[in-house]
Amino acid sequence: MQKLTNKEEEIMHILWMLKKAFVKDVLAKIKDDKPHYNTLSTIIRNLEEKGYVSYTAFGKTHQYFPIVSKDVYKKRFMNTAIEHYFNNSYKNVVSFFAKEEKISVEELKDIIALIENRDSVKDAPSKTNLNA
């Protein structure tokens, strides 16, 4: 999966939100720094070439839709960021946000509870094991 430019990523967020859209629909959703219609069309075609979107043809016009989900992209983006900026350490990620005061003690407690609950579910015997 190729890396996206900032503008391509912005367009993908719009396509994920709209699910299906013509270039004019995407253009209408861009808040700042609206590109020319032809420029936007080129960006969307680049997204197609990179394997992020596909289209349905209606005569000479195309309705575009994402073929890479937001969750798949988010996972790849986060894994890459954690690898390159935090030495593959989630502790470093959390420490960074704590130092930057971007995460509260309550949020950290919630994260710990999520991890503890996840681990307790993993360790619990399954129903099929109880019947054996």
C-alpha positions in Angstrom: 0.0 0.0 0.0 1.6 3.2 -1.1 1.9 6.3 1.1 -0.6 9.0 0.6 0.1 12.7 0.3 -1.7 15.1 2.7 -4.2 16.1 0.0 -4.8 12.5 -1.0 -5.5 11.6 2.6 -7.9 14.5 2.9 -9.8 13.2 -0.2 -9.9 9.7 1.2 -11.5 11.0 4.4 -14.2 12.6 2.3 -14.7 9.4 0.2 -14.9 7.3 3.4 -17.5 9.6 4.7 -19.5 9.8 1.5 -19.0 6.1 0.6 -19.6 6.8 -3.2 -19.1 10.2 -4.9 -18.6 12.0 -8.1 -15.7 14.5 -8.3 -18.2 17.4 -7.8 -19.5 15.8 -4.6 -15.9 15.5 -3.2 -15.2 19.1 -4.3 -18.3 20.3 -2.4 -17.0 18.8 0.8 -13.5 20.3 0.7 -13.5 23.2 3.3 -10.2 25.0 2.7 -7.9 25.4 -0.3 -10.3 24.0 -2.8 -8.4 22.7 -5.8 -9.6 23.2 -9.4 -12.1 20.5 -10.6 -9.5 19.0 -13.0 -6.8 19.0 -10.3 -9.1 17.1 -7.9 -10.0 14.7 -10.7 -6.3 14.0 -11.2 -5.8 13.4 -7.4 -8.7 10.9 -7.4 -7.3 9.1 -10.4 -3.9 8.9 -8.6 -5.8 7.3 -5.6 -7.2 4.8 -8.1 -3.7 4.0 -9.5 -2.4 3.6 -5.9 -5.2 1.1 -5.3 -7.2 3.1 -2.8 -10.4 3.8 -4.9 -12.3 2.3 -7.8 -15.2 3.6 -9.8 -18.4 2.9 -11.6 -18.7 4.5 -15.0 -21.8 6.4 -16.0 -21.0 7.4 -19.6 -18.1 9.7 -19.4 -18.4 10.4 -15.7 -17.2 8.2 -12.9 -18.6 7.6 -9.4 -15.7 6.8 -7.1 -15.7 4.6 -4.0 -13.0 3.5 -1.5 -11.7 0.0 -1.8 -9.3 0.4 1.2 -11.3 0.9 4.4 -10.5 3.6 6.9 -9.7 1.0 9.5 -7.2 -0.8 7.3 -5.5 2.5 6.5 -5.6 3.7 10.1 -3.9 0.4 11.2 -1.2 0.8 8.6 -0.7 4.5 9.3 -0.4 3.9 13.1 1.9 0.9 12.7 4.2 2.9 10.5 4.2 5.9 12.8 4.9 3.8 15.9 7.7 2.0 14.0 9.4 5.2 12.7 8.8 7.6 15.5 8.5 5.5 18.7 10.9 2.5 18.1 8.0 0.1 17.9 7.2 0.9 21.6 3.6 1.6 22.6 5.0 2.7 26.0 6.9 5.4 24.1 3.7 6.4 22.4 1.7 6.7 25.6 4.7 8.5 27.3 4.8 11.0 24.4 1.2 11.9 24.8 1.5 12.1 28.6 4.4 14.5 28.4 2.6 16.6 25.8 -0.4 16.6 28.2 -2.6 15.1 25.4 -3.9 12.3 27.6 -5.4 12.4 31.1 -5.1 10.2 34.1 -8.7 9.0 33.5 -8.0 8.1 29.9 -4.9 6.1 31.0 -7.0 4.3 33.6 -9.5 3.5 30.9 -6.7 2.1 28.7 -5.5 0.0 31.6 -9.0 -1.3 32.2 -9.3 -2.2 28.5 -6.1 -4.1 28.6 -7.0 -5.9 31.8 -10.4 -6.8 30.5 -8.9 -8.1 27.2 -6.4 -10.2 29.1 -9.1 -11.6 31.4 -11.3 -12.6 28.5 -8.3 -14.3 26.8 -7.5 -16.3 30.0 -11.1 -17.3 30.7 -12.0 -20.9 29.7 -14.3 -21.1 26.7 -17.7 -22.8 26.9 -16.4 -25.6 24.7 -13.6 -26.3 27.2 -16.1 -26.5 30.0 -18.1 -29.2 28.2 -15.1 -31.4 27.5 
